[in-house]
Amino acid sequence: GILLALRNRPYCHDGLIRCIISPLEDLLKLSSWESEVFSAIELAFDEVKEFTAKPADLSLVASISPSNLTKIREEFHKDRITQAKFVLSQSIGYNGTYVGLGSEGVCLQVDDKVFKVFDLVRDREMLPPEESLRFLNASYIDSDTPIIARKYYPGVTYRGGHSYAMIKLLRTWRSYGLSHTNLTPDTLVYDENMQTLTVVDIGRD
């Protein structure tokens, strides 16, 4: 349809037809696709046509609460969390309480602060500079392993809405000249009392 429309345009000329339209028409020729592509796909998936899915009982999965999922993940990564606690205790004297983890590090809470131990980051140059952290009320602590300390923000994980708080957050980050390439609902916390959104995950992104 698009190629036919191009042919009918007043600016269509022989060069356009010869160099663009005709080659594309040959490439998109339906009969060729049916004989060379679709038939090959159909042949490859012949066995799948007879496949019948077995019924599955998902009631157990549906019954798992978010807190249980956190405990399951904590148990699965027990060795990594234990090592992060040891690294933190060597730096500040406390090993902290597990909060969460990701592809970069482990977050541990001590009183009103959260410490992110970057156990999977080997190049410090990949982490945000100290001056950027100041805008977020965060800082590095003295340690061989990179560790960022920041205030613990109480609240609930963001699940939509609160447009005013979101606009205010984005404006604040823009005024600081900051950017974040991994902004997800799970990295945002909404404080109902203060009616504010806060980015709680700081790292390479």
C-alpha positions as CSV (number, residue, x, y, z in Angstrom):
1,G,0.0,0.0,0.0
2,I,2.8,2.4,0.8
3,L,4.7,1.6,-2.4
4,L,1.5,2.1,-4.4
5,A,0.9,5.4,-2.8
6,L,4.5,6.4,-3.6
7,R,4.0,5.6,-7.3
8,N,1.0,7.9,-7.3
9,R,2.7,10.9,-5.7
10,P,3.4,13.9,-8.0
11,Y,7.1,13.8,-7.1
12,C,7.5,10.2,-8.1
13,H,10.0,9.9,-11.0
14,D,11.9,7.1,-12.9
15,G,14.9,7.3,-10.6
16,L,12.7,6.8,-7.5
17,I,10.9,3.9,-9.1
18,R,14.1,2.2,-10.4
19,C,16.3,2.7,-7.2
20,I,13.7,2.3,-4.4
21,I,10.2,1.3,-5.3
22,S,10.9,-1.6,-7.7
23,P,13.6,-3.2,-5.5
24,L,11.2,-3.0,-2.5
25,E,8.4,-4.5,-4.5
26,D,10.6,-7.4,-5.5
27,L,11.7,-7.8,-1.9
28,L,8.1,-7.7,-0.5
29,K,6.5,-9.8,-3.2
30,L,4.0,-11.9,-1.3
31,S,4.2,-15.0,-3.6
32,S,8.0,-15.1,-3.0
33,W,7.5,-14.9,0.8
34,E,4.9,-17.6,0.7
35,S,7.1,-20.0,-1.3
36,E,10.5,-19.2,0.3
37,V,9.8,-18.1,3.9
38,F,6.3,-19.0,5.1
39,S,6.5,-22.5,3.8
40,A,9.9,-23.1,5.5
41,I,8.6,-21.8,8.8
42,E,5.5,-24.0,8.5
43,L,7.6,-27.1,7.8
44,A,9.9,-26.3,10.7
45,F,7.0,-26.1,13.2
46,D,4.9,-29.0,11.9
47,E,5.5,-30.9,15.1
48,V,4.3,-28.0,17.2
49,K,0.9,-28.1,15.6
50,E,0.1,-31.3,17.6
51,F,1.4,-29.9,20.9
52,T,-1.1,-29.8,23.8
53,A,-0.2,-27.9,26.9
54,K,-0.6,-29.8,30.2
55,P,-2.8,-28.2,32.8
56,A,-0.9,-26.5,35.6
57,D,-1.9,-25.6,39.1
58,L,-0.7,-22.1,39.6
59,S,-2.5,-21.6,42.9
60,L,0.7,-22.1,44.9
61,V,2.5,-19.4,42.9
62,A,-0.5,-17.0,43.3
63,S,-0.4,-17.5,47.1
64,I,3.2,-16.4,47.5
65,S,3.3,-12.9,49.1
66,P,5.9,-10.2,48.1
67,S,7.5,-10.6,51.6
68,N,7.9,-14.3,50.9
69,L,9.5,-13.6,47.6
70,T,12.0,-11.3,49.3
71,K,12.8,-14.1,51.7
72,I,13.3,-16.6,48.9
73,R,15.6,-14.3,47.1
74,E,17.5,-13.6,50.3
75,E,18.0,-17.3,50.9
76,F,19.1,-17.9,47.3
77,H,21.7,-15.2,47.5
78,K,22.7,-15.9,51.1
79,D,26.5,-16.2,50.4
80,R,26.6,-12.9,48.5
81,I,24.6,-11.1,51.2
82,T,26.8,-12.5,54.0
83,Q,29.9,-11.3,52.1
84,A,28.4,-7.8,51.6
85,K,27.6,-7.7,55.4
86,F,31.2,-8.6,56.2
87,V,32.6,-5.9,53.8
88,L,30.3,-3.3,55.4
89,S,31.2,-4.3,59.0
90,Q,34.9,-4.0,58.1
91,S,34.2,-0.3,57.1
92,I,31.7,0.9,59.7
93,G,31.6,-1.7,62.4
94,Y,28.1,-2.8,61.6
95,N,26.9,-5.5,59.1
96,G,23.4,-4.1,58.6
97,T,20.1,-5.6,57.7
98,Y,19.4,-6.9,54.2
99,V,17.2,-4.6,52.1
100,G,17.7,-5.8,48.5
101,L,20.2,-6.6,45.8
102,G,20.7,-6.2,42.1
103,S,23.2,-6.7,39.3
104,E,25.6,-4.2,40.9
105,G,25.4,-4.5,44.7
106,V,23.7,-5.4,47.9
107,C,21.7,-2.8,50.0
108,L,22.0,-3.0,53.8
109,Q,20.2,-0.8,56.3
110,V,21.8,0.5,59.5
111,D,19.5,2.7,61.6
112,D,18.4,5.5,59.4
113,K,20.9,4.9,56.6
114,V,21.2,2.5,53.7
115,F,24.5,1.3,52.4
116,K,24.9,-0.1,48.9
117,V,27.9,-2.4,48.7
118,F,29.0,-2.7,45.1
119,D,30.3,-6.2,45.2
120,L,29.9,-6.8,41.4
121,V,31.5,-3.6,40.2
122,R,35.2,-3.8,39.7
123,D,35.7,-0.5,37.9
124,R,35.0,2.6,40.1
125,E,35.0,4.8,37.0
126,M,31.6,3.2,36.1
127,L,30.0,4.6,39.2
128,P,28.6,8.1,39.6
129,P,31.1,10.8,40.7
130,E,31.1,12.2,44.2
131,E,29.7,15.6,43.1
132,S,26.6,13.9,41.7
133,L,25.9,12.0,44.9
134,R,25.8,15.3,46.9
135,F,22.6,16.3,45.1
136,L,21.0,13.0,46.3
137,N,22.2,13.3,49.9
138,A,24.6,10.4,49.4
139,S,28.3,9.9,49.6
140,Y,31.0,7.2,49.3
141,I,32.5,5.8,52.5
142,D,36.1,4.9,52.9
143,S,36.4,1.3,51.7
144,D,38.3,-0.9,49.3
145,T,35.0,-2.1,47.9
146,P,32.9,0.9,46.6
147,I,30.1,1.6,49.1
148,I,27.5,4.4,48.8
149,A,25.8,5.6,52.0
150,R,22.5,7.5,51.9
151,K,19.5,8.3,54.0
152,Y,16.8,5.5,54.4
153,Y,13.6,6.7,52.8
154,P,10.4,5.1,54.3
155,G,7.4,4.6,52.1
156,V,5.9,2.2,49.6
157,T,7.2,1.0,46.2
158,Y,5.7,3.1,43.5
159,R,2.9,1.5,41.6
160,G,1.5,4.4,39.5
161,G,-0.3,7.7,40.0
162,H,1.0,10.6,42.0
163,S,1.7,12.6,38.9
164,Y,2.5,15.8,40.8
165,A,5.2,14.0,42.8
166,M,6.6,12.4,39.7
167,I,6.8,15.8,37.9
168,K,8.5,17.4,40.9
169,L,11.0,14.5,41.0
170,L,11.8,14.9,37.3
171,R,12.2,18.6,37.5
172,T,14.5,18.3,40.5
173,W,16.8,15.8,38.7
174,R,16.8,18.0,35.6
175,S,17.8,21.1,37.6
176,Y,20.7,19.1,39.0
177,G,21.7,17.9,35.5
178,L,21.3,14.3,36.6
179,S,20.0,11.3,34.6
180,H,18.9,7.7,35.3
181,T,18.8,5.0,32.7
182,N,17.2,2.3,34.9
183,L,14.2,4.1,36.4
184,T,11.5,1.5,37.3
185,P,8.7,1.4,39.8
186,D,10.9,-0.8,42.0
187,T,13.5,1.9,42.2
188,L,11.0,4.5,43.4
189,V,9.5,5.0,46.8
190,Y,6.5,7.1,47.6
191,D,6.2,8.8,51.0
192,E,2.5,9.3,51.7
193,N,3.1,11.8,54.5
194,M,5.5,14.0,52.5
195,Q,3.7,13.2,49.2
196,T,7.1,12.8,47.5
197,L,8.8,10.3,45.2
198,T,12.4,9.4,45.8
199,V,14.9,7.4,43.7
200,V,16.3,4.8,46.1
201,D,18.6,3.0,43.7
202,I,21.9,4.7,42.8
203,G,24.5,3.0,40.7
204,R,26.1,2.9,37.3
205,D,22.8,3.9,35.7
